[in-house]
Amino acid sequence: MNEHNQHISSIGEYLAIFAALMVLTVLTVWVAFQDYGAYNDLIAMSIACSKGLLVVLYFMHVKYSSKLTWVFAGSGVLWLLILFALTLSDYVSRGWIETAMSRFLEV
C-alpha cells in the first residue's frame, strides 16, 4: 500500500494567511493613492507577487508538496517570465521602430 504523508493545515494557519492577504490588499490600495513616481507600479507588482506566492504556497499546498511539484510550479513561473520578456521586448521596441520608419519615409 502507498502511504501518503499529507500535511493538514490548521484553521489558525489559514486565518493567518487570510489576515496577511487582507493586510497586503489594504497596503495595495494605500500605495495606489500615494505618489511614488515611477516606483508605484514596481511597489504594486511586488505586493501582488507576494500575495500570489502566499496563495500558491498555502492554499494550493505547494509548500508541503514533493520536489516534483516544486519543479512544475517553478517551471510555470519561469515560462511566465519568458512570455513577459518576449511581450515587453516587443512593447519597448515599438517607439524606436516607428521613429526609424518615419525617418526612412521622410527621405
C-alpha positions in Angstrom: 0.0 0.0 0.0 1.1 3.5 -0.7 1.4 5.8 2.3 0.9 9.4 1.7 2.1 11.9 4.3 -0.2 14.8 3.9 0.2 17.9 5.8 -3.1 19.1 7.4 -3.1 22.8 7.9 -4.8 24.2 11.0 -7.5 26.7 10.9 -5.2 29.2 12.6 -2.7 28.9 9.8 -5.4 29.6 7.2 -6.6 32.5 9.2 -3.1 33.9 9.5 -2.6 33.7 5.7 -6.0 35.2 5.2 -5.1 38.1 7.5 -1.8 38.6 5.7 -3.6 38.7 2.3 -6.1 41.3 3.7 -3.2 43.4 5.0 -1.4 43.2 1.7 -4.7 44.2 -0.1 -5.1 47.2 2.1 -1.5 48.1 1.5 -2.0 47.8 -2.2 -5.0 50.3 -2.1 -3.0 52.6 0.2 0.0 52.6 -2.2 -2.3 53.3 -5.2 -3.2 56.6 -3.6 0.4 57.6 -2.8 2.7 59.3 -5.3 6.0 57.4 -5.6 6.5 58.4 -9.1 7.9 55.7 -11.3 8.0 53.3 -8.4 4.2 53.0 -8.0 4.0 50.1 -10.5 7.0 48.3 -9.0 5.6 48.5 -5.5 2.2 47.3 -6.6 3.6 44.4 -8.6 5.8 43.4 -5.6 2.8 43.3 -3.3 0.8 41.4 -5.9 3.6 38.8 -6.3 3.8 38.4 -2.5 0.0 37.7 -2.4 0.3 35.3 -5.3 3.2 33.5 -3.5 1.1 33.1 -0.4 -1.8 31.7 -2.4 0.4 29.2 -4.2 2.3 28.1 -1.2 -0.5 27.7 1.3 -3.9 27.4 -0.5 -2.5 25.3 -3.3 -0.4 23.3 -0.8 2.8 23.6 -2.7 4.7 24.4 0.5 4.2 20.8 1.8 4.4 19.0 -1.6 7.1 16.9 -3.2 10.1 18.2 -5.1 8.4 17.3 -8.4 5.5 19.7 -7.6 8.1 22.4 -6.8 9.7 21.7 -10.2 6.4 22.1 -12.1 5.4 25.2 -10.1 8.8 26.7 -10.8 8.7 25.8 -14.5 5.3 27.5 -14.7 6.8 30.7 -13.2 9.8 30.5 -15.5 7.6 30.1 -18.5 5.5 33.1 -17.4 8.7 35.2 -17.1 9.8 34.2 -20.6 6.5 35.2 -22.0 6.6 38.6 -20.2 10.1 39.2 -21.5 9.0 38.5 -25.1 6.0 40.7 -24.8 7.9 43.5 -23.2 10.7 43.3 -25.8 8.1 43.9 -28.5 6.4 46.7 -26.5 9.6 48.5 -25.7 10.9 48.4 -29.3 7.8 50.0 -30.7 8.9 53.6 -30.1 12.2 53.4 -31.8 10.9 51.3 -34.7 8.2 53.9 -35.5 10.8 56.7 -35.2 13.2 54.9 -37.6 10.4 54.2 -40.1 9.3 57.9 -40.1 12.9 59.0 -40.8 13.1 56.5 -43.6 9.8 57.6 -45.1 10.8 61.3 -45.0 13.9 60.9 -47.1 
